[in-house]
Amino acid sequence: MCTYAEVHYKVHYVCVPCRRSCKQPWRSGESRCVRCRKPMLFAGHDFAAPRRGDERGWRAVAAVLAAGLRYEGFEPCGCGQEPKFRPRTSAQVRARRRVAARKGLTDAEALALRDPSDA
């Protein structure tokens, strides 16, 4: 049974400079940050925001979103897919970028690796 088929879940939007996130119904237009009024980034259904004081966590979030990845645990239909890995610290981001440079991977491919040594 499809997880997202029956109910319209809210999705997470993120303002990285302000370190704020909110859940809103998905819109094709842009959501704006209530603090700085800049457009917020779509982060997906399964985003878990780091604490505001966690600089390493927010740098990792900025790197993941800049690479074009989203925090989605399910495919759009939700047919039992496992949650995908996303780095939670800047050290994890650096390790995956080193692997990307060494193996010729894109940022998005490297940041999605659960274990960078497996590439």
VMD Tcl script that draws the C-alpha trace (Angstrom):
set ca {
  {0.00 0.00 0.00}
  {1.30 3.45 -0.88}
  {2.25 5.57 2.12}
  {1.71 8.99 0.56}
  {-1.21 8.08 -1.72}
  {-4.14 8.45 0.68}
  {-3.11 11.43 2.80}
  {-1.59 14.75 1.74}
  {1.33 15.13 4.11}
  {3.03 18.44 4.80}
  {6.60 18.81 3.60}
  {9.60 20.52 5.15}
  {10.94 23.84 3.96}
  {14.30 25.17 5.19}
  {15.99 28.56 5.43}
  {19.66 27.71 5.93}
  {20.94 31.26 6.71}
  {18.32 31.67 9.48}
  {18.55 28.01 10.54}
  {14.79 27.62 10.48}
  {12.54 24.92 9.17}
  {8.79 24.59 8.94}
  {6.23 22.14 7.63}
  {3.72 23.41 5.12}
  {1.48 21.90 2.49}
  {3.41 21.36 -0.73}
  {3.04 24.25 -3.16}
  {4.40 24.70 -6.62}
  {5.17 28.32 -5.72}
  {7.87 29.36 -3.30}
  {7.57 29.54 0.47}
  {9.27 32.46 2.16}
  {11.10 32.55 5.47}
  {9.14 34.38 8.15}
  {12.33 35.98 9.47}
  {14.33 37.10 6.41}
  {11.61 36.80 3.71}
  {13.98 34.94 1.35}
  {12.71 31.84 -0.48}
  {12.95 28.66 1.57}
  {14.35 25.43 0.13}
  {12.20 22.33 -0.26}
  {13.82 19.67 1.99}
  {11.42 16.76 1.52}
  {9.04 14.74 3.66}
  {11.53 13.24 6.12}
  {13.79 16.15 7.10}
  {14.90 16.37 10.72}
  {16.33 19.79 11.49}
  {19.44 20.09 13.63}
  {19.36 22.42 16.61}
  {19.94 26.08 15.76}
  {23.31 26.10 17.53}
  {24.59 23.03 15.67}
  {26.82 24.67 13.06}
  {28.21 21.37 11.75}
  {24.72 19.98 11.27}
  {23.50 23.04 9.38}
  {26.61 23.01 7.15}
  {25.78 19.40 6.28}
  {22.16 20.37 5.53}
  {23.35 23.22 3.30}
  {25.70 20.86 1.40}
  {23.00 18.23 0.89}
  {20.42 20.73 -0.36}
  {23.00 22.50 -2.57}
  {23.80 19.15 -4.21}
  {20.15 18.82 -5.18}
  {19.33 16.02 -2.74}
  {16.24 15.92 -0.55}
  {15.44 14.18 2.69}
  {13.05 11.57 1.34}
  {12.69 8.16 2.94}
  {10.22 6.90 0.38}
  {9.75 6.98 -3.34}
  {6.85 9.25 -4.39}
  {4.43 6.34 -4.17}
  {5.90 5.14 -0.84}
  {6.12 1.48 -1.79}
  {8.35 0.28 1.05}
  {11.64 1.96 0.16}
  {14.26 2.25 2.87}
  {15.17 5.74 4.12}
  {18.11 7.13 2.19}
  {21.31 8.18 3.93}
  {22.15 11.86 4.27}
  {25.24 13.16 6.13}
  {24.57 14.77 9.49}
  {27.91 16.48 10.16}
  {30.41 18.48 8.15}
  {33.02 15.73 8.77}
  {30.77 13.24 6.96}
  {30.37 15.73 4.10}
  {34.15 16.20 3.84}
  {34.78 12.43 3.82}
  {32.28 11.91 1.01}
  {33.69 14.82 -1.02}
  {37.19 13.32 -0.75}
  {35.80 10.04 -2.12}
  {34.04 11.96 -4.91}
  {37.27 13.66 -5.94}
  {39.20 10.39 -5.83}
  {36.63 8.25 -7.69}
  {35.17 10.87 -10.06}
  {31.68 10.92 -8.53}
  {29.35 13.91 -8.48}
  {28.60 15.64 -5.18}
  {25.07 14.22 -5.15}
  {26.30 10.65 -5.68}
  {28.98 10.98 -3.00}
  {26.71 12.57 -0.39}
  {24.15 9.78 -0.83}
  {26.70 7.07 0.05}
  {26.04 5.39 3.39}
  {29.68 4.36 3.74}
  {32.21 6.32 1.67}
  {34.69 3.43 1.62}
  {32.20 1.28 -0.34}
  {32.39 3.49 -3.45}
}
mol new
graphics top color blue
foreach p $ca { graphics top sphere $p radius 0.5 }
foreach p [lrange $ca 0 end-1] q [lrange $ca 1 end] { graphics top cylinder $p $q radius 0.2 }
display resetview
